[in-house]
Amino acid sequence: MIVIKIGGSIVDGLHSSILDDIFELSKTKKIVIVHGGGKDVTNIATSMGKEQKFVVSPDGKRSRYTDKETSVIFTMVMSGKVNKNITSMLLNKGIQSVGISGIDGETIKAQRKKKLIILNEKGRKMIIDGGYTGKISKVDPRLINLLIENGYVPVISPIALGDEFEYLNIDGDRAAANIAGALKAEVVIFITNVNGLLMNEKIVHNLNLIEAKKLLPLIGPGMEKKILASTEALTLGVKKSIIASGAVKNPILSALSHNDCTVIVR
């Protein structure tokens, strides 16, 4: 079992041969795809006149502030436009696939964050309402397994169901990690726009779980989430996490061959 996390626009910056990789792998491996799509959410929300607000946590993490209206737009774009675009591209390649969200079958449950501590423009801490962002509490893999057992590649958008059955925005990388853990996957692959983790301008090719956790405070915002998600996946029982570029030819097969990427093992 391989869980692959990709950006929302499968053709935006990604090598077209990624579809060839998925086609070949799906013949012999069980594949699950989790996608993002934040850029599409921002563009469509802005075109609808809904300005997107981003907040910064005390430890420097920048994230989208999801109010009620944004949660509806986020769900619409992620589970509609982005999810179905990826699903249709896979189908066009001859890969039988089904697009779902974390809401379907209560696949991903999350707890709504009641309060958020953020930094204001002057760099001071302040507490605001948590909005519609969630922290993953449970992944039920039954629907995913049902699709896999019937020959489909599930394509999953990172929307979770809250305790009051509200739609919650969750981080796509951490969704992939938790899904991989629930499915007892061998590998989770995070396809990104760089070759892997860079430290002192050099790629870190190999890490174990303890080393990855120690490096977390030293890593910048973009890559930090992928390393954090990797540690979560490994803690949940996944054997290996790979962070690799989607711009190279055959990005999935290249990652599985450990070519110029970051590999983290337990």
C-alpha positions in Angstrom: 0.0 0.0 0.0 1.3 3.4 -1.0 -0.3 6.7 0.0 0.7 9.7 -2.3 0.2 13.3 -1.3 0.2 15.7 -4.2 -0.6 19.4 -4.7 -4.0 20.4 -5.8 -3.1 21.2 -9.4 -1.7 17.9 -10.7 -0.5 19.7 -13.9 0.9 22.8 -12.2 4.6 22.3 -11.9 4.3 18.5 -11.8 5.9 16.3 -14.5 3.2 14.8 -16.7 4.8 11.3 -16.3 3.4 11.2 -12.7 0.2 9.8 -14.3 2.3 7.1 -16.0 3.8 6.2 -12.7 0.5 5.9 -11.0 -0.8 3.8 -13.9 2.1 1.4 -13.7 2.1 1.1 -9.9 -1.7 0.5 -9.7 -1.2 -2.7 -11.6 0.7 -4.3 -8.7 0.2 -2.0 -5.7 -2.7 -0.5 -3.8 -2.6 3.2 -4.3 -4.3 6.0 -2.4 -4.0 9.7 -3.4 -4.5 12.6 -1.0 -4.5 16.1 -2.5 -4.2 19.7 -1.5 -5.4 22.8 -3.4 -5.0 25.9 -1.3 -4.0 28.0 -4.3 -7.3 27.2 -6.1 -9.3 27.9 -2.9 -7.6 31.3 -2.6 -8.1 32.2 -6.3 -11.8 31.2 -6.4 -12.6 32.8 -3.0 -11.0 36.0 -4.2 -13.0 35.9 -7.5 -16.2 35.5 -5.4 -15.3 38.6 -3.4 -14.3 36.7 -0.3 -10.9 37.9 0.8 -8.7 35.2 2.3 -7.1 35.8 5.7 -3.9 34.2 6.8 -2.7 34.1 10.4 0.7 33.4 11.9 1.1 31.2 15.0 3.6 32.1 17.8 6.1 29.5 16.4 5.9 31.1 12.9 3.5 28.8 11.1 1.4 30.6 8.5 -2.1 29.2 7.8 -5.4 30.1 6.3 -8.0 31.4 8.8 -11.2 29.5 8.0 -14.4 31.2 9.0 -17.9 29.8 8.2 -18.1 31.2 4.6 -14.5 30.2 3.8 -15.2 26.6 5.1 -18.0 26.4 2.5 -15.8 27.7 -0.3 -12.9 25.4 0.8 -15.2 22.4 0.8 -16.7 23.3 -2.6 -13.3 23.9 -4.3 -11.4 21.0 -2.7 -14.1 18.3 -2.9 -15.6 19.6 -6.2 -13.2 21.3 -8.6 -9.8 20.0 -7.5 -10.9 16.5 -6.5 -12.9 15.9 -9.7 -10.1 17.3 -11.9 -7.6 14.9 -10.5 -10.1 12.0 -10.7 -11.0 12.7 -14.3 -7.3 12.9 -15.3 -6.6 9.5 -13.7 -9.7 8.1 -15.5 -8.5 9.6 -18.8 -5.2 7.7 -18.2 -7.1 4.4 -17.8 -6.8 4.4 -14.0 -10.1 3.5 -12.3 -10.5 6.1 -9.6 -13.1 7.5 -7.3 -13.0 11.0 -5.7 -14.2 11.3 -2.1 -13.7 13.7 0.8 -12.9 13.0 4.4 -16.5 13.6 5.1 -17.8 10.7 3.1 -18.4 7.6 5.3 -17.1 9.7 8.2 -13.6 8.8 6.9 -11.8 11.6 8.7 -13.1 13.0 12.0 -11.6 16.1 13.5 -12.0 18.3 16.6 -12.7 21.9 15.9 -10.2 24.3 17.3 -12.1 26.5 19.7 -9.4 29.1 20.1 -6.3 30.1 18.1 -3.3 31.9 19.5 -1.8 34.1 16.8 0.6 37.0 16.4 -0.9 40.4 15.5 0.8 42.9 13.2 3.0 44.1 16.1 4.2 40.6 16.8 2.1 40.3 20.0 0.2 37.2 21.0 -3.6 37.4 20.8 -6.4 34.8 21.1 -9.1 34.6 18.4 -12.0 32.2 17.7 -10.8 29.0 16.2 -13.1 29.2 13.1 -13.5 26.0 11.1 -10.1 24.4 11.3 -9.8 20.9 12.8 -7.3 18.7 14.4 -7.6 15.1 13.1 -8.9 12.8 15.8 -9.8 9.6 13.9 -9.5 8.0 10.4 -12.0 5.2 9.6 -10.4 3.4 6.6 -13.4 1.2 5.8 -14.7 3.2 2.8 -11.1 3.6 1.4 -10.5 -0.2 1.8 -13.9 -0.9 0.1 -12.8 1.1 -3.0 -9.4 -0.4 -3.1 -10.8 -4.0 -2.8 -13.0 -3.3 -5.8 -10.1 -2.1 -8.0 -10.3 1.7 -7.6 -7.7 4.3 -6.7 -9.3 6.6 -4.0 -8.6 10.3 -4.4 -9.2 12.0 -1.1 -9.7 15.7 -0.4 -8.6 17.0 3.1 -12.0 17.9 4.5 -13.0 16.5 7.9 -16.2 16.1 9.8 -16.4 17.8 13.1 -18.2 16.6 16.3 -21.2 18.7 15.3 -21.1 17.4 11.7 -19.6 20.7 10.5 -17.1 20.7 7.6 -13.5 21.4 8.9 -10.4 22.4 7.0 -7.5 20.1 7.8 -3.9 20.1 6.7 -3.4 17.9 3.6 0.0 16.6 4.6 -1.2 15.5 8.0 -4.3 14.0 6.5 -2.1 11.9 4.2 0.0 10.8 7.3 -3.1 9.8 9.3 -4.7 8.0 6.4 -1.4 6.1 5.7 -1.3 5.1 9.4 -5.0 3.9 9.4 -4.4 1.9 6.2 -1.2 0.4 7.6 0.6 1.6 4.5 4.2 0.7 3.8 5.1 4.1 2.3 3.8 7.6 2.3 5.2 9.9 -0.4 4.9 13.7 -0.2 5.3 15.2 -3.7 6.4 18.8 -3.5 8.2 21.5 -5.5 11.7 20.8 -4.1 13.8 17.6 -4.0 13.5 17.1 -0.2 14.6 18.6 3.0 17.4 21.2 2.6 19.8 21.9 5.5 22.7 24.2 4.9 21.7 24.2 1.2 22.2 20.5 0.9 19.6 17.7 0.6 19.2 15.5 3.7 18.9 12.1 2.0 18.3 9.9 5.0 16.8 10.3 8.5 15.3 8.2 11.2 12.3 9.1 13.2 14.3 10.4 16.2 16.6 12.5 14.0 13.6 14.0 12.1 11.9 15.0 15.4 15.1 16.7 16.6 15.3 18.7 13.3 11.7 20.0 13.4 12.4 23.3 15.3 15.2 24.1 12.8 13.1 23.8 9.6 11.2 26.5 7.7 7.4 26.7 7.5 6.8 25.0 4.1 8.9 21.9 4.7 8.2 21.8 8.5 4.7 20.5 7.9 5.9 17.7 5.7 8.6 16.6 8.2 5.9 16.8 11.0 3.5 14.7 8.9 6.3 12.2 8.2 7.0 11.8 11.9 3.2 11.3 12.6 3.0 8.7 9.8 5.9 6.7 11.2 4.6 6.9 14.7 1.3 5.4 13.4 3.2 2.5 12.0 4.1 3.5 8.4 7.5 2.0 7.5 8.8 4.9 5.4 8.1 8.5 4.4 9.6 10.0 1.3 9.7 13.7 0.4 10.4 14.2 -3.3 10.1 16.6 -6.2 7.2 16.4 -8.6 9.1 18.2 -11.3 11.4 15.4 -12.3 10.6 12.7 -14.8 8.7 9.8 -13.3 8.5 11.5 -9.9 6.8 8.6 -8.0 9.1 5.8 -9.3 12.1 8.1 -8.8 11.0 8.7 -5.2 10.5 4.9 -4.6 14.1 4.4 -5.9 15.3 7.0 -3.4 16.8 9.2 -6.2 17.8 12.6 -4.9 15.1 12.9 -2.2 14.6 12.7 1.6 13.8 9.3 3.0 12.7 9.0 6.7 12.4 5.6 8.4 11.4 4.4 11.8 
